[in-house]
Amino acid sequence: MKSFEEFWNSVTNEEIVELANNANSAIADIISNTENPENLIGNQIVMVSLSITHDILKHYHEWISENQN
């Protein structure tokens, strides 16, 4: 099995931009749906982390499935 480092090194700048764009969309949703302004920054941090983690794991799963020996 290939290592996670091999996967990480295969991620392109374009893919990173796509991850960031997806996170920005998630942030926009949180901004419009956060009722208490005191929670806004915390909610944004959580959504960035969740969105990027989800997308990178999805990408890794696809990559590892394609590269199984």
C-alpha positions in Angstrom: 0.0 0.0 0.0 1.2 3.5 -0.8 1.9 5.8 2.0 -0.1 8.8 3.0 2.9 11.0 2.3 2.8 9.8 -1.4 -0.8 10.8 -1.5 -0.1 14.2 0.1 2.7 14.9 -2.4 0.3 14.1 -5.2 -2.1 16.8 -4.2 -1.9 19.7 -6.7 -2.2 23.4 -6.1 -5.4 23.3 -8.1 -6.9 20.7 -5.7 -5.9 22.8 -2.7 -7.7 25.8 -4.3 -10.7 23.6 -4.8 -10.6 22.5 -1.1 -10.4 26.1 -0.1 -13.3 27.1 -2.3 -15.4 24.4 -0.8 -14.5 25.6 2.7 -15.4 29.2 1.7 -18.8 27.9 0.6 -19.3 26.2 4.0 -18.3 29.4 5.8 -20.8 31.4 3.8 -23.5 29.0 4.9 -22.4 29.3 8.6 -22.3 33.1 8.4 -25.9 33.2 7.2 -27.1 30.6 9.7 -25.4 31.6 12.9 -27.9 33.1 15.2 -25.6 34.2 18.0 -22.8 36.5 16.8 -20.6 35.5 19.7 -20.4 32.0 18.1 -19.6 33.2 14.6 -15.8 32.9 14.6 -15.9 29.6 16.4 -18.4 28.2 13.9 -16.3 29.4 11.0 -13.2 27.7 12.4 -15.2 24.5 12.9 -16.6 24.6 9.4 -13.2 25.2 7.7 -11.7 22.3 9.6 -14.6 20.0 8.9 -14.9 20.9 5.3 -11.2 20.5 4.5 -11.0 17.3 6.5 -14.0 15.8 4.7 -12.7 16.8 1.3 -9.1 15.6 1.8 -10.3 12.3 3.2 -12.7 11.9 0.3 -9.8 12.6 -2.1 -7.5 10.2 -0.2 -10.2 7.5 -0.4 -10.5 7.9 -4.1 -6.7 8.0 -4.6 -6.1 4.9 -2.5 -8.9 3.0 -4.3 -7.3 3.9 -7.7 -3.8 2.8 -6.5 -4.5 -0.5 -4.8 -2.1 -3.2 -5.9 
